[in-house]
Amino acid sequence: MSNSTLLLELDQVTVNRGEVRILDSVSAQIPLGRHTAILGPNGSGKTSLLKLLMRQFYPSITDSHAGQVRILGRSDWHIDDLRKQLGIVSNELDHTFASGRSGRMTALEATLSGFSGVQLKRHLKYDGESAVDLAHEALRQVGAQRLTERTLETMSTGERRRVLIARALVHSPKALILDEPTTGLDIAARTALLEQLEKLAEGGTTLLLVTHHLEEIIPAIEHVMLLGNGRVEMEGQRGEVLTDEPLSKLFGLPLHVVREGEYLFARPGDQERRV
């Protein structure tokens, strides 16, 4: 597999924060075009791995060695150039747009901000009406066109999350990176959002999902990486990885995987075994 086909490549990457080792000699390859989920409990290193991709963290030097992080085949990205290649939706971003001056932006303005990555209306930069047309199309793509003139601070969490996905898609990124996208959503909003992500995946947008919720792994995601204690514990096809034994080991308690329609859920081990 050539570097040019890889969304993310990690080669013996370690990340230390103070005295704590968050990622420990992690090596992984995530190709473009393959929908992938990174699943792990809190404290497993998922957020740190995501921050490597966002160029907020860099590999630590251990024993005179620093691992390599290559994104889309390169290790020398300027953050502004990288933002044009990736669409990222995180809980941190959601918190930023939920209130304050960012929250007073309309859905259309917030979507337009995706062209430059800014978070305030006064910093908006976009290419005239053609960009506005693309923003309207991105909102339509995620089923949020009715929210165009609403401000983000007046929206429900589910509505705002859809707008942020439109913001991430407006510049036609190589991949959409999602950090626990259904956090804070009720059942109806979670179901609707997962269905929308399934449509995006079927439409050809590469998805990289980072989560500790098994039920967020939509059917289109066929490859799963298990991350625990800063290490890749297992990876492979979802049917091989998302089973009782590896998930019980990963989360540290007996779990049974049950199927409801096309989705999988993890239940405590004393419940009826179905998968």
GILINRA-V12710 format. One record per pair of residues at least 24 apart in sequence whose C-alpha atoms are under 10 Angstrom apart, sorted by the first residue. I is the first residue (numbers start at 1). J is the second residue. If there is no record, write none. Layout:
BEGIN
I;J  I;J
END
This chain:
BEGIN
1;29  1;31  2;31  2;73  3;29  3;31  3;70  3;71  3;72  3;73  3;74  4;31  4;32  4;70  4;71  4;72  4;73  4;74  5;29  5;30  5;31  5;32  5;33  5;71  5;72  5;73  6;30  6;31  6;32  6;33  6;34  6;70  6;71  6;72  6;73  6;74  7;31  7;32  7;33  7;34  7;53  7;70  7;71  7;72  7;73  7;74  7;86  7;174  7;175  7;206  7;208  8;32  8;52  8;53  8;69  8;70  8;71  8;72  8;73  8;74  9;53  9;68  9;69  9;70  9;71  9;72  9;73  9;74  9;75  10;49  10;52  10;53  10;59  10;67  10;68  10;69  10;70  10;71  11;59  11;66  11;67  11;68  11;69  11;70  12;59  12;65  12;66  12;67  12;68  12;69  13;49  13;52  13;58  13;59  13;60  13;61  13;62  13;65  13;66  13;67  13;68  13;69  13;231  14;58  14;59  14;60  14;61  14;62  14;65  14;66  14;67  14;68  14;230  14;231  15;45  15;48  15;49  15;52  15;57  15;58  15;59  15;60  15;61  15;62  15;66  15;67  15;230  16;48  16;57  16;58  16;59  16;60  16;61  16;62  17;48  17;57  17;60  21;45  21;60  21;229  21;230  22;46  22;47  22;48  22;49  22;229  22;230  22;231  23;48  23;49  23;59  23;60  23;227  23;228  23;229  23;230  23;231  23;232  24;60  24;229  24;230  24;231  24;232  25;59  25;62  25;66  25;67  25;230  25;231  25;232  26;67  26;68  26;227  26;230  26;231  26;232  27;67  27;68  27;69  27;231  27;232  28;69  28;225  28;232  28;235  29;70  30;71  30;72  30;208  30;223  30;225  31;72  31;206  31;208  32;72  32;174  32;175  32;205  32;206  32;207  32;208  33;174  33;175  33;201  33;204  33;205  33;206  33;207  34;175  34;201  34;204  34;205  34;206  34;207  34;208  34;220  34;221  34;222  34;223  35;175  35;176  35;201  35;204  35;205  35;206  35;207  35;208  35;209  35;217  35;218  35;219  35;220  35;221  35;222  35;223  35;224  36;177  36;206  36;207  36;208  36;209  36;210  36;217  36;220  36;221  36;222  36;223  36;224  36;225  36;236  36;237  36;238  37;177  37;178  37;207  37;208  37;209  37;210  37;211  37;212  37;214  37;216  37;217  37;218  37;221  37;222  37;223  37;224  37;225  37;226  37;235  37;238  38;179  38;208  38;209  38;210  38;211  38;212  38;217  38;223  38;224  38;225  38;226  38;227  38;232  38;235  39;180  39;209  39;210  39;211  39;212  39;213  39;214  39;216  39;217  39;224  39;225  39;226  39;227  39;228  39;232  39;235  39;242  39;247  39;250  40;210  40;211  40;212  40;213  40;214  40;225  40;226  40;227  40;228  40;229  40;230  40;232  40;233  40;247  40;250  40;251  41;211  41;212  41;213  41;226  41;227  41;228  41;229  41;247  41;250  41;251  41;252  42;211  42;212  42;228  42;229  42;251  43;227  43;228  43;229  43;230  44;212  44;226  44;227  44;228  44;229  44;230  44;231  44;232  44;250  44;251  45;227  45;228  45;229  45;230  45;231  45;232  46;179  46;210  46;211  46;212  46;226  46;227  46;228  46;229  46;230  46;231  47;90  47;179  47;210  47;211  48;230  49;210  49;227  49;230  50;88  50;90  50;177  50;178  50;179  50;208  50;209  50;210  53;82  53;86  53;88  53;177  54;79  54;82  54;83  54;86  54;88  54;177  55;79  55;82  55;83  72;174  80;116  80;117  81;116  82;173  83;114  83;115  83;116  83;117  83;168  83;171  83;173  84;114  84;115  84;116  84;117  84;168  84;170  84;171  84;172  84;173  84;174  85;171  85;172  85;173  85;174  85;175  85;176  86;168  86;169  86;171  86;172  86;173  86;174  86;175  86;176  86;177  87;114  87;117  87;164  87;165  87;166  87;167  87;168  87;169  87;170  87;171  87;172  87;173  87;174  87;175  87;176  87;177  87;178  87;207  88;114  88;164  88;165  88;167  88;168  88;169  88;173  88;175  88;176  88;177  88;178  88;179  88;208  89;161  89;162  89;164  89;165  89;166  89;167  89;168  89;169  89;176  89;177  89;178  89;179  89;180  89;181  89;209  90;161  90;164  90;165  90;177  90;178  90;179  90;180  90;181  90;183  90;210  91;161  91;178  91;179  91;180  91;181  91;182  91;183  91;184  92;179  93;119  93;161  93;164  93;179  94;152  94;157  94;160  94;161  94;163  94;164  94;181  95;157  97;151  97;152  97;153  97;160  97;161  97;164  98;151  98;152  98;153  98;154  98;155  98;156  98;157  98;160  98;161  99;151  99;152  99;153  99;154  100;152  100;153  101;153  102;151  102;152  102;153  103;151  103;152  103;153  103;154  103;155  103;160  104;150  104;151  104;152  104;153  104;154  105;149  105;150  105;151  105;152  105;153  106;147  106;148  106;149  106;150  106;151  106;152  106;153  106;154  106;163  107;135  107;136  107;139  107;144  107;145  107;146  107;147  107;148  107;149  107;150  107;151  107;152  107;155  107;159  107;160  107;162  107;163  107;164  107;166  107;167  108;132  108;135  108;136  108;138  108;139  108;144  108;145  108;147  108;148  108;149  108;150  108;151  108;152  108;163  108;166  108;167  109;135  109;148  109;149  109;150  109;151  109;152  109;167  110;135  110;148  110;151  110;152  110;160  110;163  110;164  110;166  110;167  110;168  111;135  111;136  111;138  111;139  111;148  111;163  111;164  111;165  111;166  111;167  111;168  111;169  111;170  111;171  112;136  112;138  112;166  112;167  112;168  112;170  112;171  113;164  113;167  113;168  113;170  114;164  114;165  114;166  114;167  114;168  114;169  114;170  114;171  115;167  115;168  115;169  115;170  115;171  115;172  116;171  117;167  117;168  131;170  131;171  132;170  133;170  134;166  134;169  134;170  134;171  134;172  135;166  135;167  135;169  135;170  135;171  136;166  136;170  137;166  137;169  137;170  138;162  138;163  138;165  138;166  138;167  138;168  138;169  138;170  138;171  138;172  139;163  139;164  139;165  139;166  139;167  139;169  139;170  140;166  141;165  141;166  141;169  141;170  141;196  141;199  141;200  142;166  142;169  142;193  142;195  142;196  142;197  142;199  142;200  143;192  143;193  143;196  156;184  156;185  156;189  157;182  157;183  157;184  157;185  157;186  157;189  158;182  158;183  158;184  158;185  158;186  158;188  158;189  158;190  158;192  158;193  159;185  159;189  159;193  161;185  161;189  161;193  162;189  162;192  162;193  162;196  162;197  165;193  165;197  169;200  169;205  172;205  173;205  173;206  174;204  174;205  174;206  174;207  175;204  175;205  175;206  175;207  175;208  176;200  176;201  176;205  176;206  176;207  176;208  176;209  177;206  177;207  177;208  177;209  177;210  178;207  178;208  178;209  178;210  178;211  179;208  179;209  179;210  179;211  179;212  180;209  180;210  180;211  180;212  180;213  180;216  180;217  181;209  181;210  181;211  181;213  181;216  182;211  182;213  182;215  182;216  183;211  183;213  183;216  190;215  190;216  191;216  194;218  194;219  195;219  212;251  213;264  213;265  213;266  214;242  214;247  214;257  214;263  214;264  214;265  214;266  215;259  215;260  215;262  215;263  215;264  215;265  215;266  216;263  216;264  216;265  217;263  217;264  217;265  218;262  218;263  218;264  219;261  219;262  219;263  219;264  220;262  226;250  242;266  242;275  243;275  244;269  244;273  244;275
END
